[in-house]
């Protein structure tokens, strides 16, 4: 696969000013320091006013979220409250992630679609899992790998700053060491990751990709449904086209503090043939769209990705 199909954003060199922005690891380390001393309920309460301040200051991200929600849920999505709900859910999810990865807190999981999960487990060939930026991707990947019982490869984008990338990669390599079936890949320019993932799929392994977010140098494509046009990444669709493997939707959503739901759906492409990427995208979009209509407050994308078509 050409590298342009899977190219992605790279962390920018650190500058003194950048070290104090919201993407710097300093803030995560400060959170971890406080979490060692304060009870979890207190930290959860503090998330509300802190998120409100961030929501006011993060103007480009706030307006992108409101633009997406305005298209997705007309009449409600444009409100400041709806946008704040997305920021708040993201903050609470981030705290859950830190409690789990750094303090060994147990996470309660509800699994929907156990029959589909077993079908995915027993696929005689490789398979693609399509998921979204919702719920808690990092801790969900570890649980899924543990219960899955066969190797699973997940794809991540590098973080927005070098310091945060260093911290996150250390966390995730630790998760890999605890879950031998979990393999994490960073999609970097000139890494030829697409070719490597094709080989994994053709060798009978399972690859998990995020099928919703377009940012940095990710190659986009457009797909339309119910008067909406989404920008979705082209790379996962090309992987499905080239390999012809079945494609399963797996979605995560947050139910409460350290409590999540995993939904495994029937394959939207059964495999066995190699349709064009556009056909795969047309099959994936309705599945993604239905989930977002139910869980719009947990769609953690901060770039404008969906617009309503002119009447």
N, C-alpha and C positions, 0 to 999 in steps of 0.2 A: 504494500500500500504506500503511495507517495507520502512523504513526511508532511506535506501540506494538509493532508486529511486529518492528521492527529496532532498537529502543532498546537502549542498552548502557551499561556502566559508564564513568564519567568520573573522571579523576584528581582526588583531593582536594587542597585548598589545602595547601601545605607548612607544617609547623610545625617548630620547632627539634628536637623529639624525632623527628619523622618523617624528618628528613634523615639520620639514622643507622640507619634500619631497612633491611631487606634489599632493599626496592624502590627505594632511592635510587640515583641514578647514581654516587654516590661510589664504591661497591664495584666497579662496572664499570670506572671510570677507574683504580682501584687495580690491577685485574687487567691492564688494558692496559699500565700502567706496568711491571708485573713481566714481562709477556710480551715486552717489548722486550729484556729482558736474559737471561731464563732459557730454556734449550732446551725445546722442546715436550715431550719425554719427561719432563723434571723436573716441568713444570707438570701433566702428566697424573697423575703419582704423587702430587703434592700435593693433587689433587682428592679423593682418597680420605679422608684424615683431615679435611679441611675440610668435606666433605659429611657426614661422620659427626657433626660438631659441629652443623651446621645441622639435620640430621635429629633430633637430640635436642632442639633449641631450638624448632623450628617445629611446635609441638604440634598446632594445628588442621589444618595441611596434612598432617602425618604421619597423623593419625587419619582424615582424609578419604580419603587414598590407601589406607590399610589397609582401610577400609570398602568401597571400590570393589573392591579385590582379593579381599577375603573373599567377596564375592558372585560375582565373575567366576571365580575359581579356588578353590573350597572346599577346605579342608584344607591349603592352601599360602599363600593370599593374606594370611591374618591374621598371618603371621610377621613379625617385625621385619626379617628379612633381605630378604624380598620387597619391603617398603616402601622399604628402603634402596636396593635395586637401581633403583627408579624415580627416586629422588633422584639417584643417581650417574649414571644415563644422562642425566638432564636437565643435570647439571653438565658432563659431557663434551661433550654436544651444544652447550651454551652456549660452551664454549671453542672448539669447531670454528667456530662462528659468528663469533667474534671474530677467529680466525686468518684466516678467509676474507675478511671485510669490511674488516678494518683492516690486514692484513699480506699480502694478495693470495696466500694459500696456495691451491694447486690442490686441488680436491676430486675424488675418484674416484667415478664414478657407475656403477651397474649399472641398466639399464632393462629392466624386465619388462613385456611386453605391447606390443611395437612395432606389432603390427597394430592394436590398439585406439588407440594413439597416432596412427597415420596416419588412422584413421577419424575421430577427434576433430578432427584437423587439417583434414579435408576435409568436415566437416559444412557443408551449404549454409545452415544457419540458425544461430542462436546456440546455446550449450550451457552447462550448469552443470557445474562440477567440484566434487564433494563430497570433502573431505579431513578429516583429524583433527589434533589436537594431538600429533603424533608425529614422529619423525625431526627434520628441520630445515627448518621452513616458510620461513624467510627466504631462506636460500641456495638452497633447492630452487625457490622461485618464480622467481628470476633465471635459473637453468639452464633451467627449463621454458619460460620466455618466449623465451630465446635459441634453443632448438631448435624451438619451436612455429611461429615464423614468421608469427604473426598476433597482433593485440592481445589481451592477457589482463588482466583486472581482478581484483585480489585484495582481500579485505576483512579488515581488522584491527580489533581493539579498542584503544582508548587504554590506555596503561600506567597502573600504579597510583599513580605519583607524577609530578608535573610535570617534575622534573629528568630522570627516566628517559624520559619521553615526548619531551622535547626531544632527548635523545641518540639515541634509537631512530629518531625521525623524520628526523633529519639523516642517519643511516646509510642509511635506506631510500630517501630522496630521492636519495642518491648512487647507490644501486643502480638506481633508475629512470633516472638520466642515462646509466648504462652500458648499460642494456637498454631501448631505445626502445619495445619492445612491452609492457613491464611497466608497469602502472598500479595504484598502491596507494591504497585508499580507507579512511578511518577512519570507523567507524560511531559517530556522535555523536548524542545526543538532538536532535531538531528539525532534523536535517540532511536528512531525507527521502531518505536513501540508497536505500531500497527502491524508490522511484519512479525514481531515476536508474538503478539497476541493471536494472530492468524495461526501460527504454528501450534500454540497451546490448544486452540479450539480444534484444529484438525487432528491433534494427538488425543482428543477425547476429554480435555479438561474444560472447566467452567470459568467464564470470565464475567465479571460484574462491571457494568459501565453506567454512567449517569447520562440520561437521555434528554436533559432539559436545559442545561445552562450553556450559554454561548458568551464567552468573554475572551479578552486577550487575542491570541492568534488562532483560536479554534475556528475551523471552517464551518459556516452556518448553512442551513437550508431552510426554506419556508414551507410550512404546511398549514392548511386551513380547515376549520371545522366550526359549524354553527355561527357563521359570521365573524369568526376570529381568525387571525393569522398569527401563528407562533413562529419564532426563530428557534430552531432546534439544532443540535450539533450533528454534522454529517458523518463524522468518523464512525460512531457506533453502527449507523445504517450501512456503511460501506463494509464494515466487518461482517455483518449479517449477510450482505450480498455475496462477498467473496467466499465465505465458508459454507453457507447454506445450512447452518446449524439452527435448531429451534431457539426461539426467543421468548423468555418468560418475564412478566412484570412482577417486581417485588417492591412493595412500598412500606415505609416506616412512618409511624405517627406517634406523637407523644400524648399519653393519657393523663399524666400527672407526674409529680416529682419521682424520678427514677422508675417510671412505669411507662411502657411502650407497647405498641402493637406492630406486628409484622403481618402484612397481607401478601400472600403468594397467589397469583392469578393463573388462569389457564394460558398456555402459550398463544400469543397473538400472531406468531408465525410458527407453524409446526415443524419446519425444517424439511430436509429431503430434496429441496430444489433451491435454486439460486435466483430469486427475484431481484429486480432492480432496487437500489437504495430508496427510490421514491415510493415504491410499493410497500417496503418495510415501514417507512415513515408514515404512510397513510394508515397502516394497521396499528402502529404504536400510538399515534396521536389521540384517538378516541379513548384509549385506556388511560393515558396520562391525564387527559382533559377531565374525565369523570372523577378521578381521584382529586384533582385540584379544586373542582367544584365543591367537594365535601370537606377538603382540608386546606382551603385557600390561606388560612392564617399560619400554616406551617410550610409554605413554599418559600424557602430561604434563598431567593435570588434577588440581587440588588442591582440588576441591570434591566432596562426595558426590553422584554422578550415577547410580549403579546400585545396586539393592537386590535381594535374592533374595526371591521371593514366598513367603508361608507355605505349607507343604506341605498 
